Every structure is written in structure tokens, then in C-alpha cells.
Amino acid sequence: MLVVVATSLATIYIPVIGERAAFLLLFFGVMQVSFWLGLYPGALAAILSLASVNLFVLLPTAIAIGDLVLLNAGFCFVSAVMVITTGFHRQLAEALWESRQDLAHAQTLAQIGSWRLNVARNELIWSDENHRIFGISKTTPMTYEAFLAIVHPDDREYVDRMWKAGLRGEPYDIEHRLVVADKVKWVREKAILEFDNKGNLLGGFGITQDVTRRIDLQDQLTKVAASVPGLICSFRLRPDGSACMPYASPVIDSIYGMGIEVVSQDFNPVFARIHPEDIGRIHASIAESARSQQPWRDTYRYNHPLKGEVWHEGHSLPIREADGSILWHGYVHDVTERINAEKALQERIDRYELVLNGAQDAIWDWDVRNRRVNYSSRWKALRGYAEHEIGNSEEEWSDNIRVQPTYV
């Protein structure tokens, strides 16, 4: 309303505006109202402008009826196009503003900033979150040197080398440290650089993610894993049947005699060292765990590069991933001493039973520590038991004890 009134007064009291200029001035007013206030206020401004142009411009000139109708129709058509077009652009501007606000909130929540480089205009634009991550004010001129100054001194050479490699067309996806307000941060940076047909840099787009918390948690996990005698690890079985170990604690060298870099993409070097009599069972147990999604547990012999044949025991829980892979998280440890001790014990038991069975006396032996009672064949025969009718448990022995009363 104020725009129409101001335009009408200008038309009346400023003679230089004239008849044609009055139309342009009113059109400008309609366009401004449509853009800043929206579709309906713009339509109202167009109606009021039509009334004003007739009242103050057309009717006082005693214009012919045909011309009056033509001018009014033209004014209505142009005003309608301006209101609709300007209103549409206003909606686009509002949607763009809301989208930018949503993006800024998403970047803050995810701790991921972004940047855009335009070489032709020598322009580097950072998002608000990128400024926050680097601790740089928005008013600070952005240069490559200013960026490197915040990079941890021990990482600068690496970051500079990887950036220059990116300028040659190599992938730029790195993790490094920053020093912000005397505190060390870890960030992951990834960029897509754009080149023309001659290989000249045109610009690029990149992201910066604050991964400090993840690195801290990894360090804590590594320290915990290093204090555990066994191997904490992840094992992935891909849909094509190949396998790898994407994560392993530092004791992998002691368990398998090889580093994580050997098995992170292909687990076949470990499979190749499992005993031939055990490897088939291992593959079958892995397949069954993948199918049933039940915990995997097995014991197998392994030809260690330095220790020779050792025994391993593994426990893990499977998780089905989105791409169809199965990922197990679990634990593998060396049980060679336990297996050897069990074998030695069994051998002693077998020899002892051989002696008992060869003797003609009724002999029994109570192993209190292991809660076992061993009987000779003669003892079983005298008590009326068949060879396998009575077991070696301590409970069965107690049940067969009969206390006879003594009379004085």
C-alpha cells in the first residue's frame, strides 16, 4: 500500500516523470512488493497500481475508450506476469535460504565443513563449520599459507605433498592434525578437483570432518587391545566368497606372524597356513555361522612362520552388512599350552588305565583335583559291573559308597 501511494504521489508532484515513466515506476513498485512480501501482497499492489494509473494518469488526459481499455489490459497482463514470476523467484530464494540453513545445521551436527575453490576468480569460500573446525574467523583472508599454518608442524610436509599430488590428478583423501587454540585436533579432508582439457586447475570442492573423537577412541581401544594377550579383530566375508581382516589389534604379529597390511584386503595368507586337516572344517564353520547368524567358535592348528605348529582358538559374533557381506567381531588366542597340557594329561590317563586294566587286583584311584575315580577291570568285575556300566565321575563313586554300622 505504501509503495503504491508513494509511486502515485511521485507521479502527481514530479512532472518530469511523465505518463510513460509512471507506468515503469508502478511496475517497479509491484515487482518489489511481490519479491519482498509475496504473491498475494504483490497482486494487491497490482490492483491498487491499476486504480492509481487510471485515476492520476489516464483519465485526466481524456484518453479514448479504446486506448484506455487497451492500456488497462496491457497493464493487467504485465502486472500479472511480474507478480507470478517475481513470486516464483521469491519462493526459490526462500527455499535456497532454508536449504542453506539446513546444510549449515547438518554440518554443525556432523562436524563436517566444506569449501569451494574458484581459480579464475582467485576465490576460496569456506562454510561456517569449516571456519569453526579450523578456528579461523570469517573475516580472515583465506590463503593456502594460512591453512598450512594451522596444520600440525609434524604433518605439514605430508599435507603439502598430498595436496600437490592432488593438483596432479591423484586422489586427495587424508587425515592429519591441526593445532587450534593450543589444542590438537584430528581432521579428515577429501576433495574433488576440477581441470580443463589441458589439465589446468579450474577449481574444486572439498570437505573437512572433525574426527578427533574417533581417533581418541581408536587410541583407547588400541591401548586396551595391546594389554590383552589374544588378538581382537574383525573378519569380513564378502559376497563373492573372498575374505579379509579389516581390523586387528597390535598382537596380530604374534598370533599370525604377519602384519595387518598383509590381511587387511585378503585373508588367504592366513588360510594357507592353517593345517590341511583343519582348513575344511574352518571354512564349513564360517559358512554355517554366516548362514545361521550364530556365534562362530573353533580350534585349529596353525603353521606359524616363527613358532612352527601352534593351536588357535577363536570366538566371534557375525553381523550382516548392507552389501551382503558378513562381518565378525571377535577374539583369537593361542591355546597351544592348554592343548598340549590336555594331551599330556590324556596320555597319562591312558597309560594309567592300561596299568589298571592289566592288573589282576581290584584297584581304584581317586583323583581329588580333577574329581575323577578310575577303576581297574578286576574291580568292576568283582562289584558286578560291566566294563562300561559305571563312569569315572566323583558323584557316581559317592553313590556307591555304603557305610556299615559298627557295634561295640
NORJO-V635593 format. One record per helix or strand of 2 or more residues. SS is the DSSP state (H for helix, E for strand). FROM is the first residue (numbers start at 1). LEN is the number of residues. If there is no record, write none. Layout:
ss=SS from=FROM len=LEN
ss=SS from=FROM len=LEN
This chain:
ss=H from=2 len=12
ss=H from=15 len=23
ss=H from=39 len=23
ss=H from=65 len=46
ss=E from=112 len=7
ss=E from=123 len=4
ss=H from=128 len=7
ss=H from=144 len=7
ss=H from=156 len=12
ss=E from=172 len=9
ss=E from=183 len=13
ss=E from=201 len=10
ss=H from=212 len=16
ss=E from=231 len=7
ss=E from=243 len=6
ss=H from=252 len=5
ss=H from=260 len=4
ss=H from=268 len=4
ss=H from=276 len=17
ss=E from=296 len=9
ss=E from=308 len=13
ss=E from=326 len=9
ss=H from=336 len=23
ss=E from=364 len=4
ss=E from=372 len=4
ss=H from=377 len=6
ss=H from=394 len=6
